[in-house]
Amino acid sequence: MPAYKAPLRDMRFLMNEVFDFPAHYASLSNGADATPDMVDAIVGECARLCEEVLAPINLSGDLEGCHFDNGQVTTPKGFKDAYDQYVAGGWQGLSHPTEFGGQGLPMSLGLIKSEMMGTANWSFTMYPGLSLGCMNTIMQYGDEAQKNTYMPPLVEGRWSGTMCLTEPQCGTDLGQVKTKAEPQADGTYKVTGTKIFISAGEHDLTENII
């Protein structure tokens, strides 16, 4: 069975000797809690999650894949349990605001987490990864009501996000996208168009998908 071993020695060298994370974090408004000991503990625990939980189910993602039955999508064996462990550990909100239930730690620490997760099991990491994009979009463009509605369950991991991008006539060529969202008088949008191949568009990991 393929195995993953997080390159902690290399990561710690880069964090401490090359990029000097301790000095950088000390200068940030949200870096007070990111002490060297705290960062080292977080990186070490993330490595354990990736090595012991995510890597062992990487093969099932390729060999088994998702199943579609009676309108329901089921993820590969082990994915739901792994996601529950991921959520219980507070990993989804590692670098998101504390006001919405996150830990508020620097984004660079979240990127280290994502690097290890993606290397250990990319197919699994796509699910929480798309949620991160959803949360970042809401934080950047959402109003206060939208943030208060969507951010807490997304940060918790009880809800997840997706990205409806690909259409029958285009994939990465966004200039060919035809779907439109037209503002309506009641504040909603009328969406017309067709989407296909939507990553994390349906699954059994969360109770709601945004």
Order of alpha helices (4+ residues) and beta strands (2+ residues): alpha-alpha-alpha-alpha-beta-beta-alpha-alpha-alpha-alpha-beta-beta-beta-beta
